[in-house]
């Protein structure tokens, strides 16, 4: 899959599993995240290199359940991606493990990357859409961390089922 591919958000969650995902039910609750990444001044090839490096790390991480959506804008390079994770600790492990790739890319290109991330818990049979994810990120920007949208630094425990 190319780094800027957009997956159909109306597919059931079971269709968004990573290739390593074992057969069987998807765990609930699941952690949803939207991450907005901006690298002002980056060219499309530079952006593709960064996304490929991050995508390789994500594809091999057991905590990733699946990618829901990814897209970029034309004015300056930015992307938003929405993904599902097994837990806050799995996402945190991925962020720490992928940091060296981000730093190496910044050193090679001389560009700085800014990121924003909003998290929330999803329970079955909810579907996550890019529109909902953007609303959660906007909520976090306006209100700070809440149960509706939180961060890795201010995690909210999963709901009890």
Buried (B, 14 or more C-beta within 10 A) or exposed (E): EEBBEBBEBEEEBEEBBBEEBEEEEBEBBBBBBBBBBBBEEBEEEBBBBBBBBBBEBBEEBEBBBBBBBBEBEEEEBBBBBBBBBBBBEBBBBBBEEBEEBBEEBBEEBEBEBEEBBBBBBBEEEBBBBBEBBBBBBEBBEEEEBEEEBBBBEEBBEBEEE
